Amino acid sequence: MKLHITHQESYSRSELLIRAFFGIFYIHLPHAFLYLFCALWDMIGGIISFWTILFTGKYPRSFFDFRLNMLRWSVRLAARQNNMVDGYPAFFPSGTDDKTSLDIPYPEELSRGTLLLKAFFGIFYCSLPHGFMLMFRNLWGAILGFIAWWIVLFTGTFPKSTHDYLRSNMLWSLRVNAYMGNMTEKYPPFNGDDEA
């Protein structure tokens, strides 16, 4: 899995302020409304994919691509929400972005045993332990993001170390999501390092 979020040389103070005060109206609400409908289709596709994997050992390519594009959409939104990049995020799974990218290799074969193991016990051996760790990391990320907001406001630059930390949290979370969504069989490491 590869996640890229551009660290800009300079950031727009005006966009930062507009996102902070009006972002809920012009970014979050319209995207959330449309995302909800696409997420319903993604959920239906996930159910169909589960049964397809169970009987054939393969993830239907069109459903895999749709889920991957939904994750890309969430990355575009999260990058703006965390002020990691400027610009307006593209709508819909088909949207593109020159400042963010996410790639997950398509699995040619998937294990039915692993599929069932995740379905019955995944919440205990994956979601809960990773969720527990990410809760603390995201709390620290929120504090760093708050400090970074002020730094961008006064200097127009986003601290690279904070940018890297927030990106690593997103990568960690996306790995868990991809594993539990049957997009990969590789158990997610307890970190957001690129080489994992």
Rosetta constraint file for C-alpha pairs under 8 A:
AtomPair CA 1 CA 102 HARMONIC 7.35 0.50
AtomPair CA 1 CA 103 HARMONIC 5.61 0.50
AtomPair CA 1 CA 104 HARMONIC 4.65 0.50
AtomPair CA 1 CA 105 HARMONIC 6.84 0.50
AtomPair CA 1 CA 175 HARMONIC 7.53 0.50
AtomPair CA 2 CA 101 HARMONIC 7.82 0.50
AtomPair CA 2 CA 102 HARMONIC 5.62 0.50
AtomPair CA 2 CA 103 HARMONIC 5.13 0.50
AtomPair CA 2 CA 104 HARMONIC 6.69 0.50
AtomPair CA 2 CA 194 HARMONIC 7.32 0.50
AtomPair CA 3 CA 100 HARMONIC 7.55 0.50
AtomPair CA 3 CA 101 HARMONIC 5.77 0.50
AtomPair CA 3 CA 102 HARMONIC 4.56 0.50
AtomPair CA 3 CA 103 HARMONIC 6.63 0.50
AtomPair CA 3 CA 167 HARMONIC 7.99 0.50
AtomPair CA 3 CA 171 HARMONIC 6.47 0.50
AtomPair CA 4 CA 99 HARMONIC 7.76 0.50
AtomPair CA 4 CA 100 HARMONIC 5.42 0.50
AtomPair CA 4 CA 101 HARMONIC 5.09 0.50
AtomPair CA 4 CA 102 HARMONIC 6.46 0.50
AtomPair CA 5 CA 79 HARMONIC 7.37 0.50
AtomPair CA 5 CA 84 HARMONIC 7.59 0.50
AtomPair CA 5 CA 85 HARMONIC 7.59 0.50
AtomPair CA 5 CA 99 HARMONIC 5.81 0.50
AtomPair CA 5 CA 100 HARMONIC 4.48 0.50
AtomPair CA 5 CA 101 HARMONIC 6.67 0.50
AtomPair CA 5 CA 167 HARMONIC 7.13 0.50
AtomPair CA 6 CA 84 HARMONIC 7.81 0.50
AtomPair CA 6 CA 85 HARMONIC 6.80 0.50
AtomPair CA 6 CA 99 HARMONIC 5.14 0.50
AtomPair CA 6 CA 100 HARMONIC 6.36 0.50
AtomPair CA 7 CA 84 HARMONIC 7.01 0.50
AtomPair CA 7 CA 85 HARMONIC 7.00 0.50
AtomPair CA 7 CA 158 HARMONIC 7.77 0.50
AtomPair CA 7 CA 160 HARMONIC 7.11 0.50
AtomPair CA 7 CA 163 HARMONIC 7.05 0.50
AtomPair CA 8 CA 85 HARMONIC 6.86 0.50
AtomPair CA 8 CA 157 HARMONIC 7.85 0.50
AtomPair CA 8 CA 158 HARMONIC 7.80 0.50
AtomPair CA 9 CA 157 HARMONIC 6.71 0.50
AtomPair CA 10 CA 156 HARMONIC 5.44 0.50
AtomPair CA 10 CA 157 HARMONIC 5.07 0.50
AtomPair CA 10 CA 158 HARMONIC 7.52 0.50
AtomPair CA 11 CA 85 HARMONIC 7.50 0.50
AtomPair CA 11 CA 86 HARMONIC 6.67 0.50
AtomPair CA 11 CA 152 HARMONIC 6.70 0.50
AtomPair CA 11 CA 156 HARMONIC 4.92 0.50
AtomPair CA 11 CA 157 HARMONIC 5.70 0.50
AtomPair CA 11 CA 158 HARMONIC 7.14 0.50
AtomPair CA 12 CA 16 HARMONIC 6.26 0.50
AtomPair CA 12 CA 86 HARMONIC 6.91 0.50
AtomPair CA 12 CA 152 HARMONIC 7.98 0.50
AtomPair CA 12 CA 156 HARMONIC 6.37 0.50
AtomPair CA 13 CA 17 HARMONIC 6.28 0.50
AtomPair CA 13 CA 152 HARMONIC 6.68 0.50
AtomPair CA 13 CA 153 HARMONIC 5.38 0.50
AtomPair CA 13 CA 156 HARMONIC 6.24 0.50
AtomPair CA 14 CA 18 HARMONIC 6.11 0.50
AtomPair CA 15 CA 19 HARMONIC 5.94 0.50
AtomPair CA 15 CA 86 HARMONIC 6.92 0.50
AtomPair CA 15 CA 87 HARMONIC 7.79 0.50
AtomPair CA 16 CA 20 HARMONIC 6.13 0.50
AtomPair CA 16 CA 83 HARMONIC 6.89 0.50
AtomPair CA 16 CA 86 HARMONIC 7.94 0.50
AtomPair CA 16 CA 149 HARMONIC 7.75 0.50
AtomPair CA 16 CA 152 HARMONIC 7.84 0.50
AtomPair CA 16 CA 153 HARMONIC 7.28 0.50
AtomPair CA 17 CA 21 HARMONIC 6.14 0.50
AtomPair CA 18 CA 22 HARMONIC 5.42 0.50
AtomPair CA 18 CA 23 HARMONIC 6.41 0.50
AtomPair CA 19 CA 23 HARMONIC 4.03 0.50
AtomPair CA 19 CA 24 HARMONIC 7.60 0.50
AtomPair CA 19 CA 27 HARMONIC 7.96 0.50
AtomPair CA 19 CA 81 HARMONIC 7.77 0.50
AtomPair CA 22 CA 26 HARMONIC 6.52 0.50
AtomPair CA 23 CA 27 HARMONIC 5.13 0.50
AtomPair CA 23 CA 28 HARMONIC 6.29 0.50
AtomPair CA 24 CA 28 HARMONIC 4.64 0.50
AtomPair CA 24 CA 29 HARMONIC 5.88 0.50
AtomPair CA 25 CA 29 HARMONIC 5.58 0.50
AtomPair CA 25 CA 30 HARMONIC 7.36 0.50
AtomPair CA 26 CA 30 HARMONIC 6.53 0.50
AtomPair CA 27 CA 31 HARMONIC 6.04 0.50
AtomPair CA 27 CA 88 HARMONIC 7.73 0.50
AtomPair CA 27 CA 89 HARMONIC 7.90 0.50
AtomPair CA 28 CA 32 HARMONIC 5.74 0.50
AtomPair CA 29 CA 33 HARMONIC 6.06 0.50
AtomPair CA 30 CA 34 HARMONIC 6.42 0.50
AtomPair CA 31 CA 35 HARMONIC 5.70 0.50
AtomPair CA 31 CA 91 HARMONIC 6.73 0.50
AtomPair CA 32 CA 36 HARMONIC 5.99 0.50
AtomPair CA 33 CA 37 HARMONIC 7.11 0.50
AtomPair CA 34 CA 38 HARMONIC 6.54 0.50
AtomPair CA 34 CA 92 HARMONIC 7.37 0.50
AtomPair CA 35 CA 39 HARMONIC 5.83 0.50
AtomPair CA 35 CA 92 HARMONIC 7.12 0.50
AtomPair CA 36 CA 40 HARMONIC 6.30 0.50
AtomPair CA 37 CA 41 HARMONIC 6.75 0.50
AtomPair CA 38 CA 42 HARMONIC 6.20 0.50
AtomPair CA 38 CA 70 HARMONIC 7.93 0.50
AtomPair CA 38 CA 92 HARMONIC 7.66 0.50
AtomPair CA 38 CA 93 HARMONIC 7.89 0.50
AtomPair CA 39 CA 43 HARMONIC 6.03 0.50
AtomPair CA 39 CA 70 HARMONIC 7.69 0.50
AtomPair CA 40 CA 44 HARMONIC 6.35 0.50
AtomPair CA 41 CA 45 HARMONIC 6.04 0.50
AtomPair CA 42 CA 46 HARMONIC 6.01 0.50
AtomPair CA 42 CA 63 HARMONIC 7.73 0.50
AtomPair CA 42 CA 66 HARMONIC 7.20 0.50
AtomPair CA 42 CA 67 HARMONIC 6.27 0.50
AtomPair CA 42 CA 70 HARMONIC 7.89 0.50
AtomPair CA 43 CA 47 HARMONIC 6.40 0.50
AtomPair CA 44 CA 48 HARMONIC 6.34 0.50
AtomPair CA 45 CA 49 HARMONIC 5.90 0.50
AtomPair CA 45 CA 63 HARMONIC 5.85 0.50
AtomPair CA 46 CA 50 HARMONIC 6.09 0.50
AtomPair CA 46 CA 63 HARMONIC 7.44 0.50
AtomPair CA 46 CA 181 HARMONIC 7.36 0.50
AtomPair CA 47 CA 51 HARMONIC 6.65 0.50
AtomPair CA 48 CA 52 HARMONIC 6.17 0.50
AtomPair CA 49 CA 53 HARMONIC 5.94 0.50
AtomPair CA 49 CA 59 HARMONIC 5.92 0.50
AtomPair CA 49 CA 60 HARMONIC 6.28 0.50
AtomPair CA 49 CA 63 HARMONIC 7.06 0.50
AtomPair CA 50 CA 54 HARMONIC 6.12 0.50
AtomPair CA 50 CA 59 HARMONIC 7.91 0.50
AtomPair CA 50 CA 115 HARMONIC 7.75 0.50
AtomPair CA 50 CA 182 HARMONIC 7.83 0.50
AtomPair CA 51 CA 55 HARMONIC 6.26 0.50
AtomPair CA 52 CA 56 HARMONIC 5.74 0.50
AtomPair CA 52 CA 57 HARMONIC 7.11 0.50
AtomPair CA 52 CA 58 HARMONIC 6.72 0.50
AtomPair CA 52 CA 59 HARMONIC 6.74 0.50
AtomPair CA 52 CA 60 HARMONIC 7.22 0.50
AtomPair CA 53 CA 57 HARMONIC 4.32 0.50
AtomPair CA 53 CA 58 HARMONIC 4.84 0.50
AtomPair CA 53 CA 59 HARMONIC 5.54 0.50
AtomPair CA 53 CA 60 HARMONIC 7.96 0.50
AtomPair CA 53 CA 110 HARMONIC 6.87 0.50
AtomPair CA 53 CA 111 HARMONIC 7.98 0.50
AtomPair CA 53 CA 112 HARMONIC 6.72 0.50
AtomPair CA 53 CA 115 HARMONIC 7.78 0.50
AtomPair CA 54 CA 112 HARMONIC 5.31 0.50
AtomPair CA 54 CA 115 HARMONIC 7.24 0.50
AtomPair CA 55 CA 112 HARMONIC 7.92 0.50
AtomPair CA 57 CA 109 HARMONIC 5.69 0.50
AtomPair CA 57 CA 110 HARMONIC 5.00 0.50
AtomPair CA 57 CA 111 HARMONIC 6.12 0.50
AtomPair CA 57 CA 112 HARMONIC 6.18 0.50
AtomPair CA 58 CA 107 HARMONIC 7.73 0.50
AtomPair CA 58 CA 108 HARMONIC 6.50 0.50
AtomPair CA 58 CA 109 HARMONIC 5.33 0.50
AtomPair CA 58 CA 110 HARMONIC 5.81 0.50
AtomPair CA 59 CA 63 HARMONIC 7.47 0.50
AtomPair CA 59 CA 64 HARMONIC 6.52 0.50
AtomPair CA 59 CA 107 HARMONIC 7.38 0.50
AtomPair CA 59 CA 108 HARMONIC 7.75 0.50
AtomPair CA 59 CA 109 HARMONIC 7.70 0.50
AtomPair CA 59 CA 110 HARMONIC 7.37 0.50
AtomPair CA 59 CA 183 HARMONIC 7.63 0.50
AtomPair CA 60 CA 64 HARMONIC 6.18 0.50
AtomPair CA 61 CA 65 HARMONIC 6.09 0.50
AtomPair CA 61 CA 106 HARMONIC 7.79 0.50
AtomPair CA 62 CA 66 HARMONIC 6.19 0.50
AtomPair CA 63 CA 67 HARMONIC 6.15 0.50
AtomPair CA 64 CA 68 HARMONIC 6.13 0.50
AtomPair CA 64 CA 106 HARMONIC 7.50 0.50
AtomPair CA 64 CA 183 HARMONIC 7.02 0.50
AtomPair CA 65 CA 69 HARMONIC 6.13 0.50
AtomPair CA 66 CA 70 HARMONIC 6.22 0.50
AtomPair CA 66 CA 93 HARMONIC 6.91 0.50
AtomPair CA 67 CA 71 HARMONIC 6.33 0.50
AtomPair CA 68 CA 72 HARMONIC 6.27 0.50
AtomPair CA 68 CA 103 HARMONIC 7.81 0.50
AtomPair CA 68 CA 104 HARMONIC 7.28 0.50
AtomPair CA 69 CA 73 HARMONIC 6.18 0.50
AtomPair CA 69 CA 93 HARMONIC 4.69 0.50
AtomPair CA 69 CA 94 HARMONIC 6.56 0.50
AtomPair CA 70 CA 74 HARMONIC 6.36 0.50
AtomPair CA 70 CA 92 HARMONIC 7.72 0.50
AtomPair CA 70 CA 93 HARMONIC 5.03 0.50
AtomPair CA 71 CA 75 HARMONIC 6.23 0.50
AtomPair CA 71 CA 102 HARMONIC 7.86 0.50
AtomPair CA 71 CA 174 HARMONIC 7.76 0.50
AtomPair CA 72 CA 76 HARMONIC 6.29 0.50
AtomPair CA 72 CA 93 HARMONIC 7.18 0.50
AtomPair CA 72 CA 101 HARMONIC 6.84 0.50
AtomPair CA 72 CA 102 HARMONIC 5.93 0.50
AtomPair CA 73 CA 77 HARMONIC 6.38 0.50
AtomPair CA 73 CA 90 HARMONIC 7.59 0.50
AtomPair CA 73 CA 91 HARMONIC 7.36 0.50
AtomPair CA 73 CA 92 HARMONIC 6.78 0.50
AtomPair CA 73 CA 93 HARMONIC 5.76 0.50
AtomPair CA 73 CA 95 HARMONIC 7.23 0.50
AtomPair CA 74 CA 78 HARMONIC 6.03 0.50
AtomPair CA 75 CA 79 HARMONIC 5.97 0.50
AtomPair CA 75 CA 100 HARMONIC 7.21 0.50
AtomPair CA 75 CA 101 HARMONIC 7.94 0.50
AtomPair CA 75 CA 102 HARMONIC 7.84 0.50
AtomPair CA 75 CA 170 HARMONIC 7.92 0.50
AtomPair CA 76 CA 80 HARMONIC 6.58 0.50
AtomPair CA 76 CA 89 HARMONIC 5.59 0.50
AtomPair CA 76 CA 90 HARMONIC 7.46 0.50
AtomPair CA 76 CA 97 HARMONIC 7.27 0.50
AtomPair CA 76 CA 100 HARMONIC 6.37 0.50
AtomPair CA 77 CA 81 HARMONIC 6.05 0.50
AtomPair CA 77 CA 89 HARMONIC 6.06 0.50
AtomPair CA 78 CA 82 HARMONIC 5.97 0.50
AtomPair CA 79 CA 83 HARMONIC 6.15 0.50
AtomPair CA 79 CA 84 HARMONIC 5.08 0.50
AtomPair CA 79 CA 85 HARMONIC 5.97 0.50
AtomPair CA 79 CA 100 HARMONIC 7.83 0.50
AtomPair CA 80 CA 84 HARMONIC 5.98 0.50
AtomPair CA 80 CA 85 HARMONIC 5.71 0.50
AtomPair CA 80 CA 86 HARMONIC 6.52 0.50
AtomPair CA 80 CA 87 HARMONIC 7.55 0.50
AtomPair CA 80 CA 88 HARMONIC 7.59 0.50
AtomPair CA 80 CA 89 HARMONIC 7.24 0.50
AtomPair CA 82 CA 145 HARMONIC 6.69 0.50
AtomPair CA 83 CA 149 HARMONIC 7.42 0.50
AtomPair CA 84 CA 158 HARMONIC 7.40 0.50
AtomPair CA 84 CA 163 HARMONIC 6.42 0.50
AtomPair CA 85 CA 99 HARMONIC 7.02 0.50
AtomPair CA 89 CA 97 HARMONIC 7.23 0.50
AtomPair CA 90 CA 95 HARMONIC 5.04 0.50
AtomPair CA 90 CA 96 HARMONIC 6.22 0.50
AtomPair CA 90 CA 97 HARMONIC 6.80 0.50
AtomPair CA 91 CA 95 HARMONIC 5.56 0.50
AtomPair CA 97 CA 101 HARMONIC 7.21 0.50
AtomPair CA 104 CA 183 HARMONIC 7.98 0.50
AtomPair CA 106 CA 183 HARMONIC 7.38 0.50
AtomPair CA 107 CA 183 HARMONIC 7.04 0.50
AtomPair CA 107 CA 184 HARMONIC 6.51 0.50
AtomPair CA 110 CA 114 HARMONIC 7.89 0.50
AtomPair CA 110 CA 115 HARMONIC 7.74 0.50
AtomPair CA 110 CA 184 HARMONIC 7.79 0.50
AtomPair CA 110 CA 185 HARMONIC 7.08 0.50
AtomPair CA 111 CA 115 HARMONIC 6.23 0.50
AtomPair CA 111 CA 185 HARMONIC 7.80 0.50
AtomPair CA 112 CA 116 HARMONIC 6.28 0.50
AtomPair CA 113 CA 117 HARMONIC 6.08 0.50
AtomPair CA 114 CA 118 HARMONIC 6.08 0.50
AtomPair CA 114 CA 185 HARMONIC 7.29 0.50
AtomPair CA 115 CA 119 HARMONIC 6.19 0.50
AtomPair CA 115 CA 182 HARMONIC 6.93 0.50
AtomPair CA 116 CA 120 HARMONIC 6.17 0.50
AtomPair CA 117 CA 121 HARMONIC 5.62 0.50
AtomPair CA 117 CA 122 HARMONIC 6.51 0.50
AtomPair CA 118 CA 122 HARMONIC 3.96 0.50
AtomPair CA 118 CA 123 HARMONIC 7.45 0.50
AtomPair CA 118 CA 180 HARMONIC 6.69 0.50
AtomPair CA 121 CA 125 HARMONIC 6.45 0.50
AtomPair CA 122 CA 126 HARMONIC 5.28 0.50
AtomPair CA 122 CA 127 HARMONIC 6.39 0.50
AtomPair CA 122 CA 180 HARMONIC 7.02 0.50
AtomPair CA 123 CA 127 HARMONIC 4.57 0.50
AtomPair CA 123 CA 128 HARMONIC 5.80 0.50
AtomPair CA 124 CA 128 HARMONIC 5.62 0.50
AtomPair CA 124 CA 129 HARMONIC 7.34 0.50
AtomPair CA 125 CA 129 HARMONIC 6.63 0.50
AtomPair CA 126 CA 130 HARMONIC 5.97 0.50
AtomPair CA 126 CA 176 HARMONIC 7.41 0.50
AtomPair CA 126 CA 180 HARMONIC 7.92 0.50
AtomPair CA 127 CA 131 HARMONIC 5.58 0.50
AtomPair CA 127 CA 176 HARMONIC 7.18 0.50
AtomPair CA 127 CA 180 HARMONIC 7.83 0.50
AtomPair CA 128 CA 132 HARMONIC 5.94 0.50
AtomPair CA 129 CA 133 HARMONIC 6.43 0.50
AtomPair CA 130 CA 134 HARMONIC 6.00 0.50
AtomPair CA 130 CA 176 HARMONIC 7.46 0.50
AtomPair CA 130 CA 190 HARMONIC 6.88 0.50
AtomPair CA 131 CA 135 HARMONIC 5.96 0.50
AtomPair CA 132 CA 136 HARMONIC 7.03 0.50
AtomPair CA 133 CA 137 HARMONIC 6.43 0.50
AtomPair CA 133 CA 190 HARMONIC 7.99 0.50
AtomPair CA 134 CA 138 HARMONIC 5.73 0.50
AtomPair CA 134 CA 169 HARMONIC 7.26 0.50
AtomPair CA 134 CA 173 HARMONIC 7.48 0.50
AtomPair CA 135 CA 139 HARMONIC 6.19 0.50
AtomPair CA 136 CA 140 HARMONIC 6.34 0.50
AtomPair CA 137 CA 141 HARMONIC 6.03 0.50
AtomPair CA 137 CA 169 HARMONIC 7.05 0.50
AtomPair CA 138 CA 142 HARMONIC 6.04 0.50
AtomPair CA 138 CA 169 HARMONIC 6.97 0.50
AtomPair CA 139 CA 143 HARMONIC 6.55 0.50
AtomPair CA 140 CA 144 HARMONIC 6.24 0.50
AtomPair CA 141 CA 145 HARMONIC 5.86 0.50
AtomPair CA 141 CA 162 HARMONIC 7.76 0.50
AtomPair CA 141 CA 165 HARMONIC 7.17 0.50
AtomPair CA 141 CA 166 HARMONIC 6.05 0.50
AtomPair CA 141 CA 169 HARMONIC 7.99 0.50
AtomPair CA 142 CA 146 HARMONIC 6.11 0.50
AtomPair CA 143 CA 147 HARMONIC 6.43 0.50
AtomPair CA 144 CA 148 HARMONIC 6.04 0.50
AtomPair CA 144 CA 162 HARMONIC 6.31 0.50
AtomPair CA 145 CA 149 HARMONIC 6.08 0.50
AtomPair CA 145 CA 162 HARMONIC 7.12 0.50
AtomPair CA 146 CA 150 HARMONIC 6.85 0.50
AtomPair CA 147 CA 151 HARMONIC 6.44 0.50
AtomPair CA 148 CA 152 HARMONIC 6.06 0.50
AtomPair CA 148 CA 158 HARMONIC 6.04 0.50
AtomPair CA 148 CA 159 HARMONIC 6.48 0.50
AtomPair CA 148 CA 162 HARMONIC 7.25 0.50
AtomPair CA 149 CA 153 HARMONIC 6.18 0.50
AtomPair CA 149 CA 158 HARMONIC 7.80 0.50
AtomPair CA 150 CA 154 HARMONIC 6.25 0.50
AtomPair CA 151 CA 155 HARMONIC 5.67 0.50
AtomPair CA 151 CA 156 HARMONIC 7.05 0.50
AtomPair CA 151 CA 157 HARMONIC 6.71 0.50
AtomPair CA 151 CA 158 HARMONIC 6.68 0.50
AtomPair CA 151 CA 159 HARMONIC 7.71 0.50
AtomPair CA 152 CA 156 HARMONIC 4.33 0.50
AtomPair CA 152 CA 157 HARMONIC 4.92 0.50
AtomPair CA 152 CA 158 HARMONIC 5.48 0.50
AtomPair CA 158 CA 162 HARMONIC 7.60 0.50
AtomPair CA 158 CA 163 HARMONIC 6.98 0.50
AtomPair CA 159 CA 163 HARMONIC 6.25 0.50
AtomPair CA 160 CA 164 HARMONIC 6.10 0.50
AtomPair CA 161 CA 165 HARMONIC 6.15 0.50
AtomPair CA 162 CA 166 HARMONIC 6.13 0.50
AtomPair CA 163 CA 167 HARMONIC 6.11 0.50
AtomPair CA 164 CA 168 HARMONIC 6.07 0.50
AtomPair CA 165 CA 169 HARMONIC 6.34 0.50
AtomPair CA 166 CA 170 HARMONIC 6.36 0.50
AtomPair CA 167 CA 171 HARMONIC 6.17 0.50
AtomPair CA 167 CA 192 HARMONIC 7.91 0.50
AtomPair CA 168 CA 172 HARMONIC 6.11 0.50
AtomPair CA 168 CA 191 HARMONIC 7.55 0.50
AtomPair CA 168 CA 192 HARMONIC 4.23 0.50
AtomPair CA 168 CA 193 HARMONIC 6.37 0.50
AtomPair CA 168 CA 194 HARMONIC 7.98 0.50
AtomPair CA 169 CA 173 HARMONIC 6.21 0.50
AtomPair CA 169 CA 191 HARMONIC 7.93 0.50
AtomPair CA 169 CA 192 HARMONIC 5.83 0.50
AtomPair CA 170 CA 174 HARMONIC 6.02 0.50
AtomPair CA 170 CA 192 HARMONIC 7.59 0.50
AtomPair CA 171 CA 175 HARMONIC 6.16 0.50
AtomPair CA 171 CA 192 HARMONIC 5.46 0.50
AtomPair CA 171 CA 193 HARMONIC 7.92 0.50
AtomPair CA 172 CA 176 HARMONIC 6.53 0.50
AtomPair CA 172 CA 188 HARMONIC 7.43 0.50
AtomPair CA 172 CA 189 HARMONIC 7.68 0.50
AtomPair CA 172 CA 190 HARMONIC 7.38 0.50
AtomPair CA 172 CA 191 HARMONIC 5.99 0.50
AtomPair CA 172 CA 192 HARMONIC 4.53 0.50
AtomPair CA 172 CA 193 HARMONIC 7.94 0.50
AtomPair CA 173 CA 177 HARMONIC 6.22 0.50
AtomPair CA 174 CA 178 HARMONIC 5.99 0.50
AtomPair CA 175 CA 179 HARMONIC 6.09 0.50
AtomPair CA 175 CA 188 HARMONIC 5.60 0.50
AtomPair CA 176 CA 180 HARMONIC 6.09 0.50
AtomPair CA 176 CA 187 HARMONIC 7.91 0.50
AtomPair CA 176 CA 188 HARMONIC 5.78 0.50
AtomPair CA 177 CA 181 HARMONIC 5.82 0.50
AtomPair CA 178 CA 182 HARMONIC 6.25 0.50
AtomPair CA 178 CA 183 HARMONIC 5.04 0.50
AtomPair CA 178 CA 184 HARMONIC 6.14 0.50
AtomPair CA 179 CA 183 HARMONIC 5.84 0.50
AtomPair CA 179 CA 184 HARMONIC 5.14 0.50
AtomPair CA 179 CA 185 HARMONIC 6.09 0.50
AtomPair CA 179 CA 186 HARMONIC 6.82 0.50
AtomPair CA 179 CA 187 HARMONIC 6.57 0.50
AtomPair CA 179 CA 188 HARMONIC 6.96 0.50
AtomPair CA 189 CA 196 HARMONIC 6.59 0.50
AtomPair CA 191 CA 196 HARMONIC 7.92 0.50
AtomPair CA 192 CA 196 HARMONIC 7.63 0.50
